[in-house]
């Protein structure tokens, strides 16, 4: 799409893009009416130079999800370590956490 833009890095082809339609202002600031595109990283680029978002493998995404879920159970270790709870009180959650760890190890092996 064409916008008022000014290249700010000739190596990466990133641009500053103007908002609005005051062409005289943009011309006075050294902007040109050029073809630009918005990159996945939030920056503007000359058309054809925006980087493509890297594809993250499904197993890596799943590992991150499992680690986040596992982290929600961290409080159990603290309670047990400080004597506020016993392993028996949290046996079900501890076993579940171990199943999450096994799944993470399995996915890391793929």
Buried (B, 14 or more C-beta within 10 A) or exposed (E): EEBBBBBEEEEBBBBBBBEEEEEEEBEEEEBBEBEBBEBEEEBBBBEEBBEEEEEEEEBEEBBEEBEEEBEEBEEBEEBBEEEEBEEEEBEEEBEBBEEBEEBBEEBEEE
